[in-house]
């Protein structure tokens, strides 16, 4: 009976683990898309805030120009802290927009890789916060795009390999356990 249960468990593991990893891997392109969309939304919100702050600065300081640099330069003479905050906002909005553009420029199959590489180059941590939000709002879905199917197949193969590894390791450990407790008769 124990052999039957062990075979059943190993077969179940060989079935469930590859399917679970395939479905999880199929989420990767959708998460990358959600991340890129969130980057764009936050960059656009930041840009709207920057434009409002520039309009307010132009009301008070007539010599403030139209461009970001001109407004920052005008503010720097009279309000250095405000100018520094505006410059940081401009830099952040530009970085988020550039990250979105880099991800979208790649083919769908490579967008998750580009997103990961972009996250690795995030010294301020802004993009990690965006990813955290994208993951929190992600709803699991099965989309049959070329990228999702490719990632799903990779997950299926990796899951099959991992399941075989676990079953083989369990069988080896069980064999060692039986060999250690079995003593030859005298």
C-alpha positions, -999 to 999 in steps of 0.1 A, spaced: 0 0 0 29 24 8 43 18 -27 10 27 -43 7 60 -23 44 68 -31 38 62 -68 6 82 -67 23 112 -50 52 111 -74 28 111 -104 8 139 -89 39 159 -83 51 152 -119 17 166 -131 10 195 -108 44 211 -106 49 216 -143 14 229 -148 18 253 -119 51 266 -131 37 269 -167 7 290 -155 30 311 -133 54 317 -162 25 327 -184 18 356 -160 53 371 -167 44 390 -199 12 403 -183 31 416 -153 56 433 -175 28 449 -194 12 461 -162 45 474 -150 51 494 -182 16 508 -180 21 518 -144 54 535 -153 36 555 -180 7 565 -157 30 577 -129 53 595 -153 23 613 -168 9 622 -134 44 636 -124 45 656 -157 11 671 -149 23 681 -115 55 696 -130 34 717 -155 12 730 -127 43 740 -106 58 757 -137 26 777 -143 26 788 -107 62 799 -109 55 818 -141 27 837 -123 51 849 -96 83 852 -116 77 868 -150 113 860 -162 106 822 -158 107 808 -193 87 780 -208 111 751 -206 118 730 -175 154 743 -173 144 779 -177 118 777 -148 143 758 -126 169 785 -133 145 813 -125 135 796 -93 171 788 -83 178 825 -79 149 831 -54 138 798 -41 166 772 -43 148 745 -23 117 747 -46 140 747 -77 158 716 -64 125 698 -57 112 707 -92 145 695 -108 142 662 -89 106 658 -101 116 665 -137 144 639 -134 121 613 -119 93 618 -145 119 616 -173 134 584 -158 100 567 -155 90 577 -190 123 565 -205 119 532 -187 84 528 -202 97 537 -236 126 512 -234 103 483 -223 77 491 -251 104 494 -278 113 457 -273 93 428 -288 67 413 -264 89 383 -258 118 404 -245 98 430 -226 99 411 -192 137 408 -196 140 445 -203 118 453 -173 140 432 -150 172 448 -164 156 482 -159 147 474 -123 182 464 -116 194 499 -126 171 518 -101 193 536 -76 164 556 -60 139 527 -57 111 545 -76 107 517 -101 106 490 -74 76 508 -58 59 508 -92 66 471 -96 52 464 -61 20 483 -71 18 464 -104 21 431 -86 -5 440 -60 -30 450 -87 -22 421 -111 -51 397 -117 -39 363 -129 -50 356 -165 -43 332 -192 -36 351 -224 -25 330 -254 0 354 -269 32 343 -284 51 356 -254 28 340 -229 29 306 -246 67 308 -249 71 316 -212 45 289 -204 65 263 -223 96 273 -205 77 270 -172 64 236 -182 99 223 -190 114 238 -158 85 223 -138 90 189 -153 127 190 -146 121 202 -110 94 175 -104 117 148 -117 145 161 -95 123 161 -64 109 126 -71 144 113 -77 158 129 -46 129 115 -25 135 81 -40 172 82 -33 166 94 3 140 67 9 164 41 -5 192 53 18 168 52 47 158 16 40 194 5 35 205 21 68 178 3 88 180 -30 71 205 -54 88 215 -87 74 205 -118 95 232 -136 113 
